[in-house]
Amino acid sequence: MHKEINSEKLPVKMWIDSIESGAMEQVKNLANYPFAFGHIVVLPDCHEGFGMPIGSVMATKDVIIPNAVGVDIGCGMSALRTNLHEIRKNDLKHIINNIGNKIPVGKNHNKQKQDGNLMPVYDISKTKIVKQEYESALRQLGTLGGGNHFIEIQKGSDGFIWLMIHSGSRNVGHKVATYYNRLANNMMSKFDILIPKRVQLAYLPLDMQEATDYLREMNFCVAFAFANRKLMADKIKNIFADTIKNVQFSDFINIAHNYAKEEKHFGKKVMVHRKGATSAFKGETGIIPGSQGSKSYIVEGLGNPESFKSCSHGAGRVMGRKEAIKRLNLKEEIEIMNRQGIIHSIKSAKNLDEAVSAYKDINMIMKNQEDLVKILVELKPLAVIKG
C-alpha cells in the first residue's frame, strides 16, 4: 500500500501514486457511503467510472449496488498456454486473419444462434431480463464485443506461446445492469437512508426480493461471460490446430473483474463489489493485462487482507477515449507497435482510443502492487485483435 487517507468517514487505502480529481471525488463518496464496511480500496489502475471508479473495491453491509458492478457484468480475462516455443510470422498472420473471420467483434453478433448446451446451466424462469434477452444472447455467445476487449497471442517469459482473451457479458449484461440500477434509483424514496442521485450509487437491500433477483441475474451474466470466453477460446484452438500440427493447450485460466460476491473479511460476511478489480486470494492464479503494445502478466495472489484480497484488472486508462483520439498522433502510435513487430489493429485515428499511450505504464502498475500479487509469467504481445 502506498498511502492511506483518513479525512473521510472510512479510511481509503491506496496502491496508486496519483489519481484524477473525478475519480478521487468518487472515492470520497465511497468512503462516506452509509453501508460501506471497513475501508475503501483504490488500486493502481484506478480511473473515473460511473458512480464507483474503475479499479476500486468496496465491501458493504446489508445492501448490493448495481452501479458498483457496472454495465459489463462478469467482464474478465482468460488465458491458455500452448506447447509451442515459437510461432512463424506467416502462421501468426494466418491465425489472426482466421480469428477475424470467425469471431464477430464490436457490435456484431453471430448470424446463427449458438448451441444452447454451451450456455450456463441456469434456471432462467425466475429471471426477468435474462429471460427476455436469452434468445438474443444465443447469438452473442462467442463474440468479442468492443471497447478494450481483445484477443492476443503472446510470447511468455516461460518460453511458451500464450493465448489471452478479454471480453464480457455483451448486451445481456448491459441490459441487466441498466434495469436494476434504474430500479434501485426508483425505489430510493422508499428507504430510510437516501443516496443522492448525483452520486450514482443507488442500492438494493439484501433482504428484499429485488436484491435477490439482481444477484440471480448478475450471476448468470458472470457465467455467460465465462462461457463466451470459453467458446471463443475453443474456436481459436481449432484455428491453431488447422494451422500448426500437434499444438496443445493448457488448462483454462479464467478470472472476472466486474461483479459482487458475499465473502468473509475481517471476521464479517460482507458483499464485496469489485469494479475493474480481480480477486487475489492467497495462491489464486490471476491475469493482469497491459495495453495492446505492452506486457501482460499471469500472477499468483498473495491474499493481502488490506485490499480485500484483490488486485488491479489491468493497466488502467490515462486518458478518455475521445481525448485519446484528439490528442494522440496516429503515426507515432503505429510506430510504437511496429518497432516491437506486433501485428496490431491501429489502422486509423478512430483506433487511437485503444493505443498504448492511452493507458498507464503497466510496469508501474505491477510495482505498486507487489504486496498483492507475485508475477508468475510475463507475456509479450505478438499479435492482437481489438474489439
N, C-alpha and C positions, 0 to 999 in steps of 0.2 A: 504494500500500500504506500502511496506517495504522500498523501496528506488527508487530514480529517477536518471537516468544517463543523463547528458546533454552534453556529449562530441561529439555527432553526430549532423547531420542536424536537426533531430527532437528529442524531449525527448523520453526516454524509461522509462515507468512506470512498476515497477517490484513488484510482490507479491511473490517473491521467495528469499530464503536466499543465495543460491549459484547456479551457473549454469555452465555446462560443456563448455569447450572452443569452441568446434564446434558449439554448439547452440548459444553461445554468438556472434560468428562471423556472424552467420545468422541473429541474432537480429540487429547487426550493419548494415548489408545490407538492412534490412527493414527500419531502421531509416534514411538511406541515399537514399532511393528509391525515384525517382523523382515525383511519383504520390501519395506518401503516405500522409495522412491527419492527422493533429493534433499531435498524438504521437503513439508510439508502446506499446502494452500491452503484458507483459510476466507474465503468470500465474504460480501458484506454482507447477504444474505438468510438466513444460516445459522440453523438451529434443530435441536433434537434429533430424531433419527430412530431407526431400528433399526440398531445397530452403528455405522454411519457417519452423521454429521449430514447433513441435507438442506441443500444449499448449500455443499458442500465438494468438493475434488478430491484424489485420491491416485493417484500413479503407483507401480507395483510392478514388481519384477523376478521373473521365473520363475513367478509364480502369478496366478490370477484369483480374485476374491472375489465370489460371487453376491450377498451381502448389501450389498456396496458399490455395487451397481447398484440393488438394491431390487426390489419386487414389481411395480411398474408399468413394466416394461421398455419403453423406447422412447417413454415419455410425452414429449410435446413440444408445440410451437406451430406453427401455420400461419397465414398472413395473405395476403390478397389486397386490392388496391386497385381500387375501381371507377372509372369515368369520371364518376361523379356528384359534383357540388359541394354539393348539398343533397338532403335527403330529407324529404318531408312526414310529419307525425306520423301521419296515418291510414295512409299506406303503410308506415311503420315498424311500426305495430301489426299490420297485416295480415301483413307478412313474419314477424314474431316469432310470431304465432299459428300460421301455417302451418309454421314450423320446428318448433314444439312438437308439431304434429300428425303430422309426417312423420319426425322423428328421435327415436327412443327415448332416454330419459335414465335416470339412476340404474341400477338393476339390470335394467331392461327390455331385451329383445333384439328384433330384427325377428321378426315372425311367420313369415316365409318365409326360406329360405336365399337369400343374395345370389349374384349371378353369380360363379362360380369364377374367371372371367377377371380379376376385379377384385382377386383375392388376389395376394400377392407370387409372382413366378416363382421357385419354390424346390423343390428335391428333398427332400421330407419323408420319403422312405423310410428315411433314415438318422437320423431323429429318433425319440424315444420319446414325449415329452409332446405336442409339436406334432401328431404323427401321431394320437394318441388324441383330441386336442381339435379337430382340423381341422373336422369337420362342425359342431360347436357354434360354432366361430369364424366359420363362414359366416353364421350368424345374428347374430353380434356385429358384423360388419363394417358400418360406417356408423352406429354408435351412440355416444352421448356418454360414458356412464359417470357416476359420481357424484363426491362429494367436491368438489375445487376445479376440476373440469373445467367448461368453459364455452364458449358461443358468444356472440360480442359483435359488435355493429355500432357503428362508431366514426366520429368526425369527425377528420381529420388536420390537423396544422399546415400540411400542403402544400395544403390546400383541398379534399381529396377524402374521400369516404366509403369506409371500410375494413370488411372482414370479418376477424375473428380467431377461431380455434378452438384450444382446449386440450383434448387428450384423449390416451389411451394405448392399450395393447395389450389392454385389457379382461381377461377371465378367463384367456385363454390365457397372457398374460404372468405373471399371478399364479401359475398352475399351474407354469410353467417355473421361476420364481424359487423357489417353495416346495420343489419337488422337488430342485433342485440345491443349495440351501442345506442341506437335510436330508442329502443325500448327502455334502456336504463335511463336515458335522459327524460323520456316521457313519464317515467314512474317517480322521478326525483321529488316531485312535490308531495308525494305521499309519505316520505320518510322524515324522521325527526332530525336527522343530520343532513343538511343540504350541501351540495358541492356546486359552486358557481359554474355555469355553463362554459364560460371562457376558459376554465381550467381543462376541459375536455377529459374528465376522469369520472364520469358517471358510473355508479356501481350497482350491483345486484346483490342483496343479502343472501348468504348461502342457505338460509333456512326457507327461502321462497322457491316456488316451483320454477320461476323464470331463470334462476341461477342454475338449477338442476338441468333445465332444458339447454341453457347455453353450454354448460360443461359437456353434456352429451354430444352436442353438435360440434363443439370445439374439438373434442377428442376424435370424432370422426374425421375432421379436417386434418388433424395431425397424422392420423393413419392413412388418409388419402394422399397426403403429400409424400409420405414414405413409399406408398405403392406407386405413385407417379415416378419418383426417382428410380425405384426398382425396375419398372418396366423400361424406362429409358436405358438403364444400365444393361438390361438383358438384350435390348436391340443393338446397343453398341458392342457388346460382347460378340454377337453374331457377325457384326461388320468386321471386327478384328479377326474372327475365325475365318471369314471368307477371304481375308487379305493375307494373313500370316499363318503358316502351318504350326500346329501344336501349341498355340497360345493357350495359356491357362490363367485363371483369375483367383485371387484370394477371397476370403470371406468378405461380406459386405459390411463396411463401416458406415453407420448412419447416426446422425445427431441433428435434432431440431433446435431452432433458436427463436421461435415466436410461440409461446404457449404459457399456460398457467397450470400449476400442479400442486396438490397438497403434499407437503414434506415436513419433516421434523427438524427444526433448527433451534439451538439453544434451549432444548428441553420442551419446546412448544410445537404443536401442529399448526402450521400456517399455510396460506395459499401463496406460493412463490410465483410471481409474474416475471418471466424473462422475455424482454423485448430486445431483439438483437443481441442476445446473450445465450451461451450454451452452458449446460451443466458440466462441472469439472470435479465430480466426486473422486475420492482417492482411488487411483487405479483405473479410472474410466478413460477409454480411448475417445479422443475428440478430433475435430478438424477445424483449423483456423486458416481460411483462405486469404490471400492478398488480392491485389488487383490483377488484371489480365497481363500485366507486364512485370509482376513481382512474385516473389516466392510465396508458397503456401506451406502449411505445416500439419503433420499428424502429431498429436500431442497426447500426453497422459495427465489426467487430473491429479492435483495434489490434495484436494479436499479441504481447501482453506475455508474455515467456518466464517471468516470475516467477509467473504464475498458471497455468502450463502452457497458456497461450493460451486461457483460459476466462473466463467472466463469470457473473453471477448468472442464475438462471432465472425470477426474479420478485421480488415484494416480500418474501416470507417471512412466516411466522406470528409474531405477538407473543404469542398465547395459543392453547392447545389447543382442540379442538372443544368438548369438554364444558365447559371453563372459559368459553368464549365464550357458550355457551347459558345458562350460570348467571349470568354477570356482566353481560352487555350488556343494554341497555334497547331493547326492540323499537321503541317509538315514536321514540326518538332515532335509531336506525339507519335507519328508514324515512324520517325527515325528512332525513337526510343525502343520501339518494338523490333524494327528491322536490325538494329545493332545486335540484338540478342538472338536473331534468327528465328523469331517466333512467328508462326502462321497465325495471323490475328484478324480482327473484324473491324478495325478502324479504317473506313473507306471514304467517309465524308464528314463534314462538320457536325452533322447530326449525331455521329457516333462519339463525339468528344465527351458526352456526359459519362461515359464509362472509360475514359482514358486514364492512364496511370497517374497523371498529375492531379486528377480529381479526387484522389484518395490519399490518406495519411501514409506515412512511411511504416511499412509492416515490420521493419527491423526494430523501430522504436516501440511499436505496439507490443512486440514479443518481449522486449527488455522490461517494459513496465509491468509485465505480469509474470515475472519469473517465480513469484511466490504462489502463483495459481496453477501453472502447468509446467510440465517438463517436455521439451521437444524430443520426439522420437525419430521423425524423418522430416527432412527439409526437401521441398518439392519445387523444382524449377519448371516454368511453363515452356512447352514446346509448340502447342497449337491450341487455339481457343475458339469456341463459338459462343457469341453473346446473344442474349435474348433481345 
